[in-house]
């Protein structure tokens, strides 16, 4: 990959990652909606959701990243 193309890829990756973080940060509280905020079960549900979604995102990124990265 030439340097200019690499820079474009990194810019798109950063944009995508920012959008994904917003999605994660709205989806996880939705999963914990019926649990009272601040309760241990709420925090556990949020943490488990973040961990699961992060693992899924990592697998996805591993699949799409060019071999040079």
PDB file of N, CA, C and O in Angstrom:
ATOM      1  N   UNK A   1       0.859  -1.176   0.000  1.00  0.00           N
ATOM      2  CA  UNK A   1       0.000   0.000   0.000  1.00  0.00           C
ATOM      3  C   UNK A   1       0.902   1.235   0.000  1.00  0.00           C
ATOM      4  O   UNK A   1       1.823   1.347   0.809  1.00  0.00           O
ATOM      5  N   UNK A   2       0.622   2.152  -0.916  1.00  0.00           N
ATOM      6  CA  UNK A   2       1.442   3.361  -0.953  1.00  0.00           C
ATOM      7  C   UNK A   2       1.073   4.275   0.222  1.00  0.00           C
ATOM      8  O   UNK A   2      -0.019   4.163   0.781  1.00  0.00           O
ATOM      9  N   UNK A   3       1.986   5.176   0.592  1.00  0.00           N
ATOM     10  CA  UNK A   3       1.754   6.020   1.783  1.00  0.00           C
ATOM     11  C   UNK A   3       0.466   6.839   1.733  1.00  0.00           C
ATOM     12  O   UNK A   3      -0.221   6.965   2.747  1.00  0.00           O
ATOM     13  N   UNK A   4       0.128   7.398   0.571  1.00  0.00           N
ATOM     14  CA  UNK A   4      -1.090   8.209   0.475  1.00  0.00           C
ATOM     15  C   UNK A   4      -2.331   7.349   0.708  1.00  0.00           C
ATOM     16  O   UNK A   4      -3.263   7.763   1.397  1.00  0.00           O
ATOM     17  N   UNK A   5      -2.332   6.164   0.132  1.00  0.00           N
ATOM     18  CA  UNK A   5      -3.459   5.255   0.320  1.00  0.00           C
ATOM     19  C   UNK A   5      -3.528   4.808   1.786  1.00  0.00           C
ATOM     20  O   UNK A   5      -4.614   4.671   2.349  1.00  0.00           O
ATOM     21  N   UNK A   6      -2.380   4.587   2.386  1.00  0.00           N
ATOM     22  CA  UNK A   6      -2.330   4.216   3.793  1.00  0.00           C
ATOM     23  C   UNK A   6      -2.908   5.295   4.690  1.00  0.00           C
ATOM     24  O   UNK A   6      -3.622   4.995   5.647  1.00  0.00           O
ATOM     25  N   UNK A   7      -2.601   6.554   4.383  1.00  0.00           N
ATOM     26  CA  UNK A   7      -3.137   7.667   5.162  1.00  0.00           C
ATOM     27  C   UNK A   7      -4.656   7.747   5.027  1.00  0.00           C
ATOM     28  O   UNK A   7      -5.358   8.012   6.003  1.00  0.00           O
ATOM     29  N   UNK A   8      -5.156   7.518   3.819  1.00  0.00           N
ATOM     30  CA  UNK A   8      -6.606   7.533   3.598  1.00  0.00           C
ATOM     31  C   UNK A   8      -7.272   6.401   4.378  1.00  0.00           C
ATOM     32  O   UNK A   8      -8.331   6.582   4.977  1.00  0.00           O
ATOM     33  N   UNK A   9      -6.634   5.230   4.361  1.00  0.00           N
ATOM     34  CA  UNK A   9      -7.180   4.096   5.098  1.00  0.00           C
ATOM     35  C   UNK A   9      -7.240   4.399   6.589  1.00  0.00           C
ATOM     36  O   UNK A   9      -8.253   4.138   7.238  1.00  0.00           O
ATOM     37  N   UNK A  10      -6.163   4.948   7.132  1.00  0.00           N
ATOM     38  CA  UNK A  10      -6.129   5.269   8.568  1.00  0.00           C
ATOM     39  C   UNK A  10      -7.203   6.294   8.909  1.00  0.00           C
ATOM     40  O   UNK A  10      -7.849   6.181   9.951  1.00  0.00           O
ATOM     41  N   UNK A  11      -7.404   7.291   8.052  1.00  0.00           N
ATOM     42  CA  UNK A  11      -8.441   8.296   8.301  1.00  0.00           C
ATOM     43  C   UNK A  11      -9.824   7.652   8.335  1.00  0.00           C
ATOM     44  O   UNK A  11     -10.634   7.959   9.210  1.00  0.00           O
ATOM     45  N   UNK A  12     -10.094   6.762   7.385  1.00  0.00           N
ATOM     46  CA  UNK A  12     -11.383   6.061   7.357  1.00  0.00           C
ATOM     47  C   UNK A  12     -11.535   5.153   8.575  1.00  0.00           C
ATOM     48  O   UNK A  12     -12.616   5.057   9.155  1.00  0.00           O
ATOM     49  N   UNK A  13     -10.460   4.500   8.950  1.00  0.00           N
ATOM     50  CA  UNK A  13     -10.485   3.622  10.123  1.00  0.00           C
ATOM     51  C   UNK A  13     -10.819   4.419  11.380  1.00  0.00           C
ATOM     52  O   UNK A  13     -11.632   3.979  12.193  1.00  0.00           O
ATOM     53  N   UNK A  14     -10.204   5.578  11.545  1.00  0.00           N
ATOM     54  CA  UNK A  14     -10.480   6.413  12.713  1.00  0.00           C
ATOM     55  C   UNK A  14     -11.932   6.878  12.728  1.00  0.00           C
ATOM     56  O   UNK A  14     -12.581   6.871  13.774  1.00  0.00           O
ATOM     57  N   UNK A  15     -12.436   7.277  11.575  1.00  0.00           N
ATOM     58  CA  UNK A  15     -13.837   7.706  11.466  1.00  0.00           C
ATOM     59  C   UNK A  15     -14.778   6.554  11.832  1.00  0.00           C
ATOM     60  O   UNK A  15     -15.743   6.739  12.573  1.00  0.00           O
ATOM     61  N   UNK A  16     -14.487   5.391  11.311  1.00  0.00           N
ATOM     62  CA  UNK A  16     -15.291   4.209  11.590  1.00  0.00           C
ATOM     63  C   UNK A  16     -15.244   3.855  13.072  1.00  0.00           C
ATOM     64  O   UNK A  16     -16.270   3.525  13.667  1.00  0.00           O
ATOM     65  N   UNK A  17     -14.077   3.924  13.656  1.00  0.00           N
ATOM     66  CA  UNK A  17     -13.919   3.572  15.065  1.00  0.00           C
ATOM     67  C   UNK A  17     -14.682   4.539  15.963  1.00  0.00           C
ATOM     68  O   UNK A  17     -15.284   4.124  16.953  1.00  0.00           O
ATOM     69  N   UNK A  18     -14.659   5.810  15.625  1.00  0.00           N
ATOM     70  CA  UNK A  18     -15.414   6.802  16.412  1.00  0.00           C
ATOM     71  C   UNK A  18     -16.917   6.512  16.353  1.00  0.00           C
ATOM     72  O   UNK A  18     -17.616   6.613  17.361  1.00  0.00           O
ATOM     73  N   UNK A  19     -17.397   6.155  15.177  1.00  0.00           N
ATOM     74  CA  UNK A  19     -18.814   5.810  15.026  1.00  0.00           C
ATOM     75  C   UNK A  19     -19.150   4.541  15.797  1.00  0.00           C
ATOM     76  O   UNK A  19     -20.201   4.450  16.430  1.00  0.00           O
ATOM     77  N   UNK A  20     -18.256   3.571  15.740  1.00  0.00           N
ATOM     78  CA  UNK A  20     -18.488   2.317  16.458  1.00  0.00           C
ATOM     79  C   UNK A  20     -18.550   2.558  17.965  1.00  0.00           C
ATOM     80  O   UNK A  20     -19.383   1.966  18.651  1.00  0.00           O
ATOM     81  N   UNK A  21     -17.690   3.409  18.477  1.00  0.00           N
ATOM     82  CA  UNK A  21     -17.697   3.715  19.914  1.00  0.00           C
ATOM     83  C   UNK A  21     -19.032   4.328  20.313  1.00  0.00           C
ATOM     84  O   UNK A  21     -19.577   3.995  21.366  1.00  0.00           O
ATOM     85  N   UNK A  22     -19.566   5.224  19.480  1.00  0.00           N
ATOM     86  CA  UNK A  22     -20.882   5.809  19.765  1.00  0.00           C
ATOM     87  C   UNK A  22     -21.952   4.726  19.785  1.00  0.00           C
ATOM     88  O   UNK A  22     -22.820   4.728  20.657  1.00  0.00           O
ATOM     89  N   UNK A  23     -21.898   3.810  18.841  1.00  0.00           N
ATOM     90  CA  UNK A  23     -22.855   2.699  18.802  1.00  0.00           C
ATOM     91  C   UNK A  23     -22.739   1.850  20.067  1.00  0.00           C
ATOM     92  O   UNK A  23     -23.743   1.546  20.711  1.00  0.00           O
ATOM     93  N   UNK A  24     -21.524   1.476  20.413  1.00  0.00           N
ATOM     94  CA  UNK A  24     -21.294   0.666  21.619  1.00  0.00           C
ATOM     95  C   UNK A  24     -21.838   1.372  22.858  1.00  0.00           C
ATOM     96  O   UNK A  24     -22.484   0.757  23.706  1.00  0.00           O
ATOM     97  N   UNK A  25     -21.566   2.666  22.948  1.00  0.00           N
ATOM     98  CA  UNK A  25     -21.963   3.421  24.132  1.00  0.00           C
ATOM     99  C   UNK A  25     -23.468   3.682  24.215  1.00  0.00           C
ATOM    100  O   UNK A  25     -23.961   4.094  25.265  1.00  0.00           O
ATOM    101  N   UNK A  26     -24.195   3.451  23.137  1.00  0.00           N
ATOM    102  CA  UNK A  26     -25.654   3.538  23.198  1.00  0.00           C
ATOM    103  C   UNK A  26     -26.287   2.155  23.294  1.00  0.00           C
ATOM    104  O   UNK A  26     -27.343   2.003  23.910  1.00  0.00           O
ATOM    105  N   UNK A  27     -25.662   1.150  22.697  1.00  0.00           N
ATOM    106  CA  UNK A  27     -26.203  -0.210  22.749  1.00  0.00           C
ATOM    107  C   UNK A  27     -26.083  -0.838  24.131  1.00  0.00           C
ATOM    108  O   UNK A  27     -27.014  -1.500  24.592  1.00  0.00           O
ATOM    109  N   UNK A  28     -24.967  -0.642  24.788  1.00  0.00           N
ATOM    110  CA  UNK A  28     -24.768  -1.305  26.080  1.00  0.00           C
ATOM    111  C   UNK A  28     -25.755  -0.828  27.147  1.00  0.00           C
ATOM    112  O   UNK A  28     -26.295  -1.667  27.868  1.00  0.00           O
ATOM    113  N   UNK A  29     -26.016   0.458  27.285  1.00  0.00           N
ATOM    114  CA  UNK A  29     -27.057   0.864  28.239  1.00  0.00           C
ATOM    115  C   UNK A  29     -28.444   0.345  27.847  1.00  0.00           C
ATOM    116  O   UNK A  29     -29.294   0.128  28.711  1.00  0.00           O
ATOM    117  N   UNK A  30     -28.669   0.150  26.561  1.00  0.00           N
ATOM    118  CA  UNK A  30     -29.933  -0.427  26.129  1.00  0.00           C
ATOM    119  C   UNK A  30     -30.069  -1.863  26.642  1.00  0.00           C
ATOM    120  O   UNK A  30     -31.150  -2.275  27.063  1.00  0.00           O
ATOM    121  N   UNK A  31     -28.981  -2.615  26.604  1.00  0.00           N
ATOM    122  CA  UNK A  31     -29.004  -3.986  27.135  1.00  0.00           C
ATOM    123  C   UNK A  31     -29.295  -4.010  28.635  1.00  0.00           C
ATOM    124  O   UNK A  31     -29.880  -4.966  29.144  1.00  0.00           O
ATOM    125  N   UNK A  32     -28.888  -2.963  29.332  1.00  0.00           N
ATOM    126  CA  UNK A  32     -29.062  -2.911  30.788  1.00  0.00           C
ATOM    127  C   UNK A  32     -30.269  -2.064  31.195  1.00  0.00           C
ATOM    128  O   UNK A  32     -30.413  -1.703  32.363  1.00  0.00           O
ATOM    129  N   UNK A  33     -31.123  -1.752  30.240  1.00  0.00           N
ATOM    130  CA  UNK A  33     -32.228  -0.811  30.461  1.00  0.00           C
ATOM    131  C   UNK A  33     -33.113  -1.150  31.651  1.00  0.00           C
ATOM    132  O   UNK A  33     -33.512  -0.254  32.394  1.00  0.00           O
ATOM    133  N   UNK A  34     -33.425  -2.413  31.843  1.00  0.00           N
ATOM    134  CA  UNK A  34     -34.364  -2.794  32.895  1.00  0.00           C
ATOM    135  C   UNK A  34     -33.710  -2.927  34.270  1.00  0.00           C
ATOM    136  O   UNK A  34     -34.373  -3.266  35.250  1.00  0.00           O
ATOM    137  N   UNK A  35     -32.411  -2.658  34.334  1.00  0.00           N
ATOM    138  CA  UNK A  35     -31.687  -2.758  35.609  1.00  0.00           C
ATOM    139  C   UNK A  35     -31.459  -1.345  36.135  1.00  0.00           C
ATOM    140  O   UNK A  35     -31.124  -0.441  35.370  1.00  0.00           O
ATOM    141  N   UNK A  36     -31.638  -1.159  37.414  1.00  0.00           N
ATOM    142  CA  UNK A  36     -31.459   0.163  38.018  1.00  0.00           C
ATOM    143  C   UNK A  36     -30.000   0.621  37.875  1.00  0.00           C
ATOM    144  O   UNK A  36     -29.064  -0.100  38.223  1.00  0.00           O
ATOM    145  N   UNK A  37     -29.843   1.834  37.357  1.00  0.00           N
ATOM    146  CA  UNK A  37     -28.510   2.406  37.171  1.00  0.00           C
ATOM    147  C   UNK A  37     -27.782   2.462  38.507  1.00  0.00           C
ATOM    148  O   UNK A  37     -28.362   2.839  39.525  1.00  0.00           O
ATOM    149  N   UNK A  38     -26.514   2.086  38.494  1.00  0.00           N
ATOM    150  CA  UNK A  38     -25.705   2.121  39.701  1.00  0.00           C
ATOM    151  C   UNK A  38     -25.677   0.804  40.468  1.00  0.00           C
ATOM    152  O   UNK A  38     -24.801   0.593  41.308  1.00  0.00           O
ATOM    153  N   UNK A  39     -26.611  -0.066  40.192  1.00  0.00           N
ATOM    154  CA  UNK A  39     -26.623  -1.371  40.857  1.00  0.00           C
ATOM    155  C   UNK A  39     -25.510  -2.237  40.273  1.00  0.00           C
ATOM    156  O   UNK A  39     -25.147  -2.074  39.108  1.00  0.00           O
ATOM    157  N   UNK A  40     -24.968  -3.155  41.069  1.00  0.00           N
ATOM    158  CA  UNK A  40     -23.900  -4.024  40.563  1.00  0.00           C
ATOM    159  C   UNK A  40     -24.296  -4.771  39.283  1.00  0.00           C
ATOM    160  O   UNK A  40     -23.471  -4.941  38.385  1.00  0.00           O
ATOM    161  N   UNK A  41     -25.540  -5.211  39.197  1.00  0.00           N
ATOM    162  CA  UNK A  41     -25.983  -5.934  37.992  1.00  0.00           C
ATOM    163  C   UNK A  41     -25.931  -5.034  36.763  1.00  0.00           C
ATOM    164  O   UNK A  41     -25.614  -5.490  35.664  1.00  0.00           O
ATOM    165  N   UNK A  42     -26.243  -3.756  36.954  1.00  0.00           N
ATOM    166  CA  UNK A  42     -26.178  -2.797  35.846  1.00  0.00           C
ATOM    167  C   UNK A  42     -24.735  -2.660  35.367  1.00  0.00           C
ATOM    168  O   UNK A  42     -24.455  -2.762  34.172  1.00  0.00           O
ATOM    169  N   UNK A  43     -23.835  -2.432  36.299  1.00  0.00           N
ATOM    170  CA  UNK A  43     -22.419  -2.260  35.947  1.00  0.00           C
ATOM    171  C   UNK A  43     -21.856  -3.517  35.292  1.00  0.00           C
ATOM    172  O   UNK A  43     -21.086  -3.433  34.335  1.00  0.00           O
ATOM    173  N   UNK A  44     -22.237  -4.671  35.805  1.00  0.00           N
ATOM    174  CA  UNK A  44     -21.774  -5.937  35.229  1.00  0.00           C
ATOM    175  C   UNK A  44     -22.301  -6.105  33.812  1.00  0.00           C
ATOM    176  O   UNK A  44     -21.559  -6.518  32.921  1.00  0.00           O
ATOM    177  N   UNK A  45     -23.561  -5.793  33.596  1.00  0.00           N
ATOM    178  CA  UNK A  45     -24.157  -5.913  32.267  1.00  0.00           C
ATOM    179  C   UNK A  45     -23.469  -4.983  31.281  1.00  0.00           C
ATOM    180  O   UNK A  45     -23.174  -5.383  30.155  1.00  0.00           O
ATOM    181  N   UNK A  46     -23.212  -3.756  31.690  1.00  0.00           N
ATOM    182  CA  UNK A  46     -22.518  -2.798  30.826  1.00  0.00           C
ATOM    183  C   UNK A  46     -21.113  -3.304  30.514  1.00  0.00           C
ATOM    184  O   UNK A  46     -20.690  -3.300  29.358  1.00  0.00           O
ATOM    185  N   UNK A  47     -20.397  -3.735  31.535  1.00  0.00           N
ATOM    186  CA  UNK A  47     -19.024  -4.216  31.335  1.00  0.00           C
ATOM    187  C   UNK A  47     -18.976  -5.433  30.420  1.00  0.00           C
ATOM    188  O   UNK A  47     -18.108  -5.527  29.552  1.00  0.00           O
ATOM    189  N   UNK A  48     -19.895  -6.355  30.609  1.00  0.00           N
ATOM    190  CA  UNK A  48     -19.942  -7.548  29.755  1.00  0.00           C
ATOM    191  C   UNK A  48     -20.258  -7.176  28.312  1.00  0.00           C
ATOM    192  O   UNK A  48     -19.685  -7.740  27.380  1.00  0.00           O
ATOM    193  N   UNK A  49     -21.152  -6.245  28.135  1.00  0.00           N
ATOM    194  CA  UNK A  49     -21.506  -5.783  26.794  1.00  0.00           C
ATOM    195  C   UNK A  49     -20.303  -5.137  26.114  1.00  0.00           C
ATOM    196  O   UNK A  49     -20.004  -5.439  24.959  1.00  0.00           O
ATOM    197  N   UNK A  50     -19.622  -4.261  26.818  1.00  0.00           N
ATOM    198  CA  UNK A  50     -18.441  -3.591  26.254  1.00  0.00           C
ATOM    199  C   UNK A  50     -17.374  -4.616  25.885  1.00  0.00           C
ATOM    200  O   UNK A  50     -16.767  -4.532  24.817  1.00  0.00           O
ATOM    201  N   UNK A  51     -17.151  -5.570  26.761  1.00  0.00           N
ATOM    202  CA  UNK A  51     -16.146  -6.605  26.484  1.00  0.00           C
ATOM    203  C   UNK A  51     -16.531  -7.430  25.261  1.00  0.00           C
ATOM    204  O   UNK A  51     -15.693  -7.689  24.397  1.00  0.00           O
ATOM    205  N   UNK A  52     -17.792  -7.843  25.185  1.00  0.00           N
ATOM    206  CA  UNK A  52     -18.252  -8.653  24.062  1.00  0.00           C
ATOM    207  C   UNK A  52     -18.156  -7.884  22.741  1.00  0.00           C
ATOM    208  O   UNK A  52     -17.645  -8.395  21.745  1.00  0.00           O
ATOM    209  N   UNK A  53     -18.658  -6.645  22.756  1.00  0.00           N
ATOM    210  CA  UNK A  53     -18.635  -5.851  21.532  1.00  0.00           C
ATOM    211  C   UNK A  53     -17.203  -5.530  21.112  1.00  0.00           C
ATOM    212  O   UNK A  53     -16.901  -5.494  19.919  1.00  0.00           O
ATOM    213  N   UNK A  54     -16.332  -5.299  22.069  1.00  0.00           N
ATOM    214  CA  UNK A  54     -14.927  -5.007  21.758  1.00  0.00           C
ATOM    215  C   UNK A  54     -14.240  -6.210  21.133  1.00  0.00           C
ATOM    216  O   UNK A  54     -13.453  -6.067  20.197  1.00  0.00           O
ATOM    217  N   UNK A  55     -14.536  -7.386  21.645  1.00  0.00           N
ATOM    218  CA  UNK A  55     -13.975  -8.601  21.070  1.00  0.00           C
ATOM    219  C   UNK A  55     -14.480  -8.792  19.639  1.00  0.00           C
ATOM    220  O   UNK A  55     -13.704  -9.115  18.740  1.00  0.00           O
ATOM    221  N   UNK A  56     -15.772  -8.593  19.436  1.00  0.00           N
ATOM    222  CA  UNK A  56     -16.344  -8.702  18.091  1.00  0.00           C
ATOM    223  C   UNK A  56     -15.706  -7.686  17.147  1.00  0.00           C
ATOM    224  O   UNK A  56     -15.408  -8.001  15.994  1.00  0.00           O
ATOM    225  N   UNK A  57     -15.502  -6.483  17.636  1.00  0.00           N
ATOM    226  CA  UNK A  57     -14.883  -5.433  16.805  1.00  0.00           C
ATOM    227  C   UNK A  57     -13.450  -5.802  16.467  1.00  0.00           C
ATOM    228  O   UNK A  57     -13.007  -5.591  15.338  1.00  0.00           O
ATOM    229  N   UNK A  58     -12.733  -6.339  17.412  1.00  0.00           N
ATOM    230  CA  UNK A  58     -11.351  -6.743  17.184  1.00  0.00           C
ATOM    231  C   UNK A  58     -11.261  -7.815  16.100  1.00  0.00           C
ATOM    232  O   UNK A  58     -10.394  -7.749  15.228  1.00  0.00           O
ATOM    233  N   UNK A  59     -12.138  -8.781  16.155  1.00  0.00           N
ATOM    234  CA  UNK A  59     -12.168  -9.841  15.138  1.00  0.00           C
ATOM    235  C   UNK A  59     -12.458  -9.227  13.774  1.00  0.00           C
ATOM    236  O   UNK A  59     -11.810  -9.570  12.785  1.00  0.00           O
ATOM    237  N   UNK A  60     -13.422  -8.329  13.719  1.00  0.00           N
ATOM    238  CA  UNK A  60     -13.770  -7.659  12.469  1.00  0.00           C
ATOM    239  C   UNK A  60     -12.577  -6.885  11.906  1.00  0.00           C
ATOM    240  O   UNK A  60     -12.253  -7.005  10.725  1.00  0.00           O
ATOM    241  N   UNK A  61     -11.931  -6.098  12.753  1.00  0.00           N
ATOM    242  CA  UNK A  61     -10.794  -5.298  12.291  1.00  0.00           C
ATOM    243  C   UNK A  61      -9.643  -6.180  11.810  1.00  0.00           C
ATOM    244  O   UNK A  61      -8.976  -5.859  10.827  1.00  0.00           O
ATOM    245  N   UNK A  62      -9.418  -7.277  12.500  1.00  0.00           N
ATOM    246  CA  UNK A  62      -8.371  -8.217  12.072  1.00  0.00           C
ATOM    247  C   UNK A  62      -8.641  -8.724  10.661  1.00  0.00           C
ATOM    248  O   UNK A  62      -7.708  -8.949   9.891  1.00  0.00           O
ATOM    249  N   UNK A  63      -9.906  -8.904  10.324  1.00  0.00           N
ATOM    250  CA  UNK A  63     -10.264  -9.419   9.005  1.00  0.00           C
ATOM    251  C   UNK A  63     -10.109  -8.385   7.894  1.00  0.00           C
ATOM    252  O   UNK A  63      -9.794  -8.738   6.757  1.00  0.00           O
ATOM    253  N   UNK A  64     -10.326  -7.117   8.212  1.00  0.00           N
ATOM    254  CA  UNK A  64     -10.301  -6.110   7.144  1.00  0.00           C
ATOM    255  C   UNK A  64      -8.984  -5.355   7.013  1.00  0.00           C
ATOM    256  O   UNK A  64      -8.737  -4.715   5.991  1.00  0.00           O
ATOM    257  N   UNK A  65      -8.146  -5.423   8.029  1.00  0.00           N
ATOM    258  CA  UNK A  65      -6.900  -4.674   7.963  1.00  0.00           C
ATOM    259  C   UNK A  65      -5.968  -5.259   6.898  1.00  0.00           C
ATOM    260  O   UNK A  65      -5.805  -6.475   6.791  1.00  0.00           O
ATOM    261  N   UNK A  66      -5.374  -4.379   6.129  1.00  0.00           N
ATOM    262  CA  UNK A  66      -4.400  -4.874   5.144  1.00  0.00           C
ATOM    263  C   UNK A  66      -3.238  -5.591   5.838  1.00  0.00           C
ATOM    264  O   UNK A  66      -2.943  -5.326   7.004  1.00  0.00           O
ATOM    265  N   UNK A  67      -2.602  -6.473   5.131  1.00  0.00           N
ATOM    266  CA  UNK A  67      -1.508  -7.260   5.702  1.00  0.00           C
ATOM    267  C   UNK A  67      -0.348  -6.415   6.195  1.00  0.00           C
ATOM    268  O   UNK A  67       0.435  -6.877   7.024  1.00  0.00           O
ATOM    269  N   UNK A  68      -0.218  -5.197   5.710  1.00  0.00           N
ATOM    270  CA  UNK A  68       0.904  -4.342   6.114  1.00  0.00           C
ATOM    271  C   UNK A  68       0.735  -3.794   7.520  1.00  0.00           C
ATOM    272  O   UNK A  68       1.698  -3.284   8.093  1.00  0.00           O
ATOM    273  N   UNK A  69      -0.466  -3.882   8.097  1.00  0.00           N
ATOM    274  CA  UNK A  69      -0.691  -3.320   9.440  1.00  0.00           C
ATOM    275  C   UNK A  69      -0.651  -4.405  10.468  1.00  0.00           C
ATOM    276  O   UNK A  69      -0.818  -4.135  11.658  1.00  0.00           O
TER     277      UNK A  69
END
